[in-house]
């Protein structure tokens, strides 16, 4: 299977972003509503219903109010995006990332503090048809530039780094809990737009409500690091864990744990970090090998990233290929990767 990835510099969402949003509007609705409601015609009243026992869905006004309360620094950009897409309240709800439907992903993230570090290494495991093709350098505020892996219609990031030297990556946290909060991908964007250190990012993470169970790993240019366990049904837990996969302190969803090999992946990377012979290069090598590297068709490793905040550099990696990107030299272009024949399980 082939997938083409793009590397683009786009300071702020503008005409090109609007064209992408329009082209991907139905996919965005499937993400936000779930497949059963994907065909709702534009302009209809918001009479759809989320599952999961969360009560009635939010209105566009409620979505904006939630964003204004919890991430007000994003409000100006959000209002501009809403004005660009038109008057459909569903589009405005989608752009808010507030109360999306459940979505389960793989992923492995680790912090390296030895020679060549500090570095944050991550694998992102998800169905290739759903993963966006876009890696980008943005400058939303004029204060912090951000390099990251973009996802969803407005601002979402799987992982990224800002030019203050803060790197952030998320994984699914392994619980089926759902709640009244935001998609983690917008929270990652918010941290990179507003925070310059791990301490500042922790303060933001523990106060912003999250819709689903997620783990967020933080690293800054000085080597300060943290892994924060988040969920709508629990208090945030700030830890010094240097590896996170797809569970938190304990496994609470055994079927998912068995399917995703979350415990096995965690142990492999923990062992690598504990081995005095490990280097950053050999650690990245573990990320490109099973079981950390997934070849499962339902959730393959779409890319590997190694963020080096002290060098203001990130390597986006596929087996046999490295795309080195920096704030002062961001190479736009495309890369087509052949994932080969993925395994059915």
Beta strands, then each sheet from edge to edge (+ up, - down):
strand 1: 2-9
strand 2: 108-112
strand 3: 119-125
strand 4: 134-138
strand 5: 146-150
strand 6: 157-162
strand 7: 166-172
strand 8: 214-220
strand 9: 225-230
strand 10: 237-239
strand 11: 243-244
strand 12: 301-308
strand 13: 313-318
strand 14: 321-326
strand 15: 333-338
sheet 1: 10+ 9- 8+ 7- 6+ 5- 4+ 1+ 15-
sheet 2: 11+ 2- 3+ 12- 13+ 14-
end
